[in-house]
Amino acid sequence: MDIIYAVSTDLALWGERYKRGLLILTEDEISVNEAERESAKDFELGGYGEAIVTEASMEVYKPIRVFPISDIESLKTEPVNNGGVLKIRFRGEEWRLSLFSHTVMGDIKRFEKLFQKCKEGREITPEETKRETEDVYCPICHTRYPNQERKICPKCMNTKSVFFRTLGNFKPYRRKIIFVLFCYLSNALLNLLWPYLSGTVLY
């Protein structure tokens, strides 16, 4: 069965602890899966890597429930304090599919939109399944770049080289900087000598 879209979630279904999950949409059903084992390194500020659905990655997840699309009456996203919750109306009962943070809100909204098209039997183009922005991660420590436009990792950057490179920008002003430092040191020296001068020389 061909997978139309898959989205990785990051919160446990009940409670607010971090736990990886995977929602899979096919032409006929929605599959809810959760991670069998977790690692603290799986979660970084701003999210973690996307769920790439391959045979290798699927081994990490175990299915919780499969919902045939024909029996799903509605699917909706509701906001909560820490993100959102995805709910469905299935055979007259309301089910909670997933709890997620704001990090994956955009992907969940796309999942909801694609479900509606499947439900209505409309064709889905490959462009509709592509994410608008693909998060880029450091290839060394796998941390998400804070600024996606600049591939600079704060954990892996050489701080010494950055410091000396910054000092190079002050070359045209080195005389003025030396003068300011001289004034600063002279003021500090006078403050130290002033009690001695005021006590012995001036009186």
C-alpha positions in Angstrom: 0.0 0.0 0.0 1.5 3.3 -1.1 2.2 5.9 1.5 0.9 9.4 0.6 2.2 11.3 3.5 3.9 10.7 6.9 4.5 13.2 9.7 6.6 12.7 12.8 5.0 13.9 16.1 6.9 14.7 19.3 4.6 14.4 22.4 3.1 11.5 24.2 -0.6 10.9 23.4 -1.6 11.4 27.0 0.6 13.7 29.1 3.2 16.3 28.1 6.4 14.3 28.0 8.4 13.9 24.8 7.8 10.8 22.8 8.2 10.2 19.1 5.3 9.1 17.0 4.4 8.7 13.4 1.2 9.3 11.5 0.9 7.6 8.1 -1.7 8.4 5.5 -2.5 6.1 2.7 -5.4 6.0 0.2 -7.4 3.8 2.5 -6.3 4.3 6.1 -4.5 6.3 8.7 -2.0 4.5 10.8 -0.9 5.7 14.2 2.5 4.5 15.4 4.8 5.2 18.4 8.5 4.7 19.0 9.5 1.5 20.7 12.6 3.1 22.3 13.7 6.7 23.0 17.0 8.5 23.3 17.5 11.9 24.9 19.4 12.8 21.8 16.3 12.4 19.7 15.0 15.7 20.9 16.6 19.1 20.2 15.4 22.6 20.7 13.3 23.5 17.7 12.5 19.9 16.8 14.3 16.9 15.4 14.8 15.2 12.0 11.9 14.5 9.8 10.3 11.0 9.7 11.7 9.4 6.6 9.5 6.3 6.0 11.8 3.5 5.0 11.9 -0.2 6.0 14.7 0.6 8.4 12.9 3.5 10.1 9.7 1.7 10.4 11.4 -0.9 12.6 11.7 1.7 15.3 8.0 2.3 15.5 5.1 0.0 16.5 1.5 0.5 15.2 -1.0 1.4 17.8 -4.2 1.6 15.7 -5.2 1.7 12.1 -8.3 3.7 11.1 -10.0 3.0 7.7 -10.7 6.3 6.0 -14.1 5.1 4.9 -15.1 5.0 8.6 -13.6 8.4 9.6 -16.3 11.0 9.7 -14.0 14.0 10.3 -10.5 15.0 11.2 -9.6 18.3 12.9 -6.7 20.0 14.8 -7.4 21.8 18.1 -4.8 24.1 19.7 -3.5 23.4 23.2 -1.1 25.3 25.4 2.1 23.5 24.2 1.0 22.9 20.6 -2.0 21.0 19.3 -4.0 17.8 19.3 -5.3 15.9 16.3 -8.7 14.3 16.7 -11.0 12.2 14.5 -14.6 11.3 14.5 -14.5 7.5 14.0 -17.7 5.4 13.9 -19.6 7.9 16.0 -16.9 8.3 18.6 -14.1 10.9 19.1 -10.6 9.6 19.1 -7.4 11.4 19.9 -4.8 10.6 17.3 -1.8 12.6 18.3 -0.5 15.3 20.6 2.3 17.5 19.2 4.3 20.7 19.8 4.3 23.9 17.6 7.4 22.6 15.9 5.3 20.1 13.7 2.1 22.2 13.5 2.7 23.0 9.8 3.2 19.3 8.9 0.0 18.3 10.8 -2.0 20.9 9.0 -0.8 19.5 5.7 -1.7 16.0 6.9 -5.2 17.2 7.6 -5.5 18.9 4.2 -4.3 15.7 2.4 -6.7 13.6 4.4 -9.7 15.7 3.2 -8.6 15.1 -0.4 -8.3 11.4 0.2 -11.7 11.3 1.9 -13.3 13.2 -1.1 -11.5 11.0 -3.6 -9.6 13.8 -5.2 -6.2 13.4 -6.8 -3.1 14.4 -4.8 -0.1 15.7 -6.8 3.5 15.1 -5.6 3.9 18.8 -5.1 1.2 18.8 -2.4 3.1 16.3 -0.3 6.4 18.3 -0.3 7.1 20.4 2.7 7.5 24.1 2.1 10.7 24.3 4.1 13.1 21.5 4.8 15.0 21.9 8.1 18.7 21.7 7.8 20.8 20.0 10.5 24.5 20.0 11.3 26.1 16.9 9.7 28.5 16.5 12.7 26.3 16.8 15.8 22.9 16.6 14.1 21.7 19.8 15.8 19.2 21.9 13.9 20.7 25.2 12.6 19.2 28.1 14.6 19.3 30.2 11.4 18.2 28.0 8.5 19.7 30.5 5.9 23.1 30.3 7.5 24.6 26.8 8.0 26.4 27.7 11.3 26.2 25.3 14.2 26.8 27.0 17.6 28.0 23.6 19.0 30.6 22.9 16.4 32.0 26.3 15.5 35.6 27.1 16.4 35.1 29.9 18.9 38.8 30.9 18.9 38.9 31.5 15.2 35.7 33.5 15.5 37.3 35.7 18.2 40.5 36.4 16.3 38.5 37.1 13.1 36.4 39.6 15.0 39.5 41.3 16.3 40.6 41.7 12.7 37.7 44.1 12.2 39.2 46.5 14.7 42.5 47.0 12.8 41.6 50.4 11.3 40.8 51.7 14.8 43.8 50.2 16.7 45.3 53.7 17.6 42.0 54.9 19.0 41.5 51.7 21.0 45.1 51.9 22.4 44.4 55.5 23.4 41.1 54.5 25.1 42.9 51.7 27.0 45.6 54.1 28.0 43.1 56.5 29.5 41.2 53.7 31.2 44.5 52.3 32.8 45.6 55.8 33.8 42.3 56.5 35.5 42.5 53.2 37.4 46.1 54.0 38.5 45.1 57.5 39.7 42.3 56.0 41.7 44.7 53.7 43.4 47.3 56.6 44.1 44.7 59.2 45.1 44.4 58.1 48.8 48.2 58.2 49.1 48.5 61.6 47.4 45.7 63.1 49.4 47.1 61.8 52.7 50.8 62.6 52.3 51.3 65.2 49.6 48.3 67.5 49.9 48.1 67.6 53.7 
